[in-house]
Amino acid sequence: MTFPSPTQMPGSRPVPGATAPVGADVDPAELTAQIGEITDRVDAIAADTTGDPDDTEAVGAHIAALDATADLVDRAHGLLTDALDRLDRV
């Protein structure tokens, strides 16, 4: 079985010596900090969620924590997807 070479793969490629387009404004340090804040919040939610998830009274707290965590994961996904989209335009 043969595989395509990198030049045959889909997607744009930077031209040597070309300037980066406007969309190539991804700051890895800023992105890392934003994702770090989100993962810290997810960890805090997990630490604050107490009680047995099988306990009827604790179920509401676990559902709320799961909902908050899902929102944060969705936000992180959006940040990473946006960064990849901007890099793909280079």
C-alpha positions as CSV (number, residue, x, y, z in Angstrom):
1,M,0.0,0.0,0.0
2,T,1.3,3.4,-0.9
3,F,0.6,6.6,0.9
4,P,0.4,10.1,-0.5
5,S,3.5,12.3,-0.1
6,P,3.1,15.6,1.9
7,T,2.8,17.5,-1.4
8,Q,-0.2,15.4,-2.4
9,M,-2.0,16.0,0.9
10,P,-4.9,18.5,0.9
11,G,-4.5,21.8,2.6
12,S,-2.6,25.0,1.9
13,R,1.2,25.1,2.3
14,P,3.2,28.2,3.2
15,V,5.5,29.4,0.4
16,P,9.1,29.8,1.6
17,G,9.9,33.5,2.0
18,A,6.2,34.6,1.9
19,T,4.8,36.7,4.6
20,A,2.1,35.3,6.9
21,P,-1.4,36.3,6.0
22,V,-3.6,38.2,8.4
23,G,-5.3,35.0,9.6
24,A,-2.1,33.6,11.0
25,D,-2.4,35.5,14.2
26,V,-2.5,32.5,16.6
27,D,-0.5,33.2,19.7
28,P,0.5,29.8,21.3
29,A,1.1,31.4,24.7
30,E,-2.3,33.0,24.8
31,L,-4.0,29.9,23.5
32,T,-2.2,27.8,26.1
33,A,-3.3,30.2,28.9
34,Q,-6.9,30.2,27.7
35,I,-7.0,26.4,27.6
36,G,-5.2,26.3,31.0
37,E,-7.9,28.5,32.6
38,I,-10.6,26.3,31.2
39,T,-9.0,23.1,32.4
40,D,-8.5,24.7,35.8
41,R,-12.2,25.5,36.0
42,V,-13.1,22.0,35.0
43,D,-10.8,20.6,37.7
44,A,-12.4,23.0,40.3
45,I,-15.9,21.9,39.3
46,A,-14.8,18.2,39.7
47,A,-13.3,19.0,43.1
48,D,-16.4,20.9,44.3
49,T,-18.8,18.1,43.2
50,T,-19.3,15.9,46.2
51,G,-21.6,13.1,47.1
52,D,-22.4,9.8,45.7
53,P,-23.7,10.2,42.1
54,D,-26.1,7.3,42.9
55,D,-27.6,9.2,45.8
56,T,-30.8,10.8,44.7
57,E,-30.1,14.1,46.4
58,A,-26.6,14.4,44.9
59,V,-27.8,13.8,41.3
60,G,-28.8,17.4,40.8
61,A,-25.4,18.7,41.8
62,H,-23.7,16.1,39.5
63,I,-26.0,17.1,36.6
64,A,-25.2,20.7,37.1
65,A,-21.5,20.0,37.3
66,L,-21.7,17.9,34.1
67,D,-23.5,20.7,32.3
68,A,-21.0,23.3,33.4
69,T,-18.1,21.0,32.4
70,A,-19.7,20.3,29.0
71,D,-20.0,24.1,28.4
72,L,-16.3,24.6,29.3
73,V,-15.2,21.7,27.0
74,D,-17.3,23.2,24.2
75,R,-15.6,26.5,24.7
76,A,-12.1,24.9,24.7
77,H,-13.1,23.0,21.5
78,G,-14.1,26.3,19.9
79,L,-10.9,28.0,20.8
80,L,-8.8,25.1,19.4
81,T,-10.9,24.8,16.3
82,D,-10.7,28.5,15.6
83,A,-6.9,28.4,16.0
84,L,-6.5,25.4,13.7
85,D,-8.7,27.2,11.1
86,R,-6.5,30.3,11.3
87,L,-3.4,28.2,11.0
88,D,-4.8,26.2,8.0
89,R,-5.2,29.5,6.1
90,V,-1.4,30.2,6.3
